[in-house]
């Protein structure tokens, strides 16, 4: 899946941002973010993340109370 839109950078300059999500063979999902200041003629890598499932929590508690899944 690819999502593209306009998003200002930290200095407020407009840029086109492209997020690409790719499922991996092991069940992970890769997210690549790229930015363009020239309407998509050239792209610069912002980040490249991989998300992996770590397991399901069966009992979690916090200062707000107990939450069971």
N, C-alpha and C positions, 0 to 999 in steps of 0.2 A: 504494500500500500504506500502511495506517495501523497503527501499533503504539501501544498505550496501556498504561500501567502505573503503579505507584506508585514514586516515586524521591524520596529526601530531598533537600532543598536544602542549600546549604553550611552552614546553621545547624542542620541536622538535622531541620527541620520536614517532615512528610510532605506530598507534593503529588502530583497526578496529572499525568503527562507524556504528551503525544501527539506522536509523530513521524510526519510524513507524507512519503512518498517519491513523487515524480511524475516519470515520464520526459518529457523535452522532445523537440520535433520534431527538433532537431539531434543527438540522441543523448546529451545531458547528462542528469543526474539532479538534481532539486531536492529538498533535505531541509529541511523546516520543523519546528522544535521549539517546542511551546507548553506552558505549565504552568498548572495550575489548583489553587487552594487551597480551592475550594468545590465539590468533586466534579463538576467539569465544567460548572457554571452559567456561569462566565466564564473566558476564557483570556487569557494574556499571552504575547506572542511572546518566546521565548528566543533563537533564532537562525534565520537563513534562508540556507542554503548552496546553491551550485550546483557540482556535480562534473562536470568535463569531462576526457575522455581527451586526453592530451598526446602520445601516440605510444608506441611500444614500444622499449624499450632493447634493443640487440643485444649489448652487452658492458658489464658493470658490474664495477668492482673496489672493494674496501674493505680495511681493515686486517685483516679476517677471511679474506681470500682473494679469488679471482676467481669470479664467477658469470655464466655465459652463458645467455641465453634462446634 
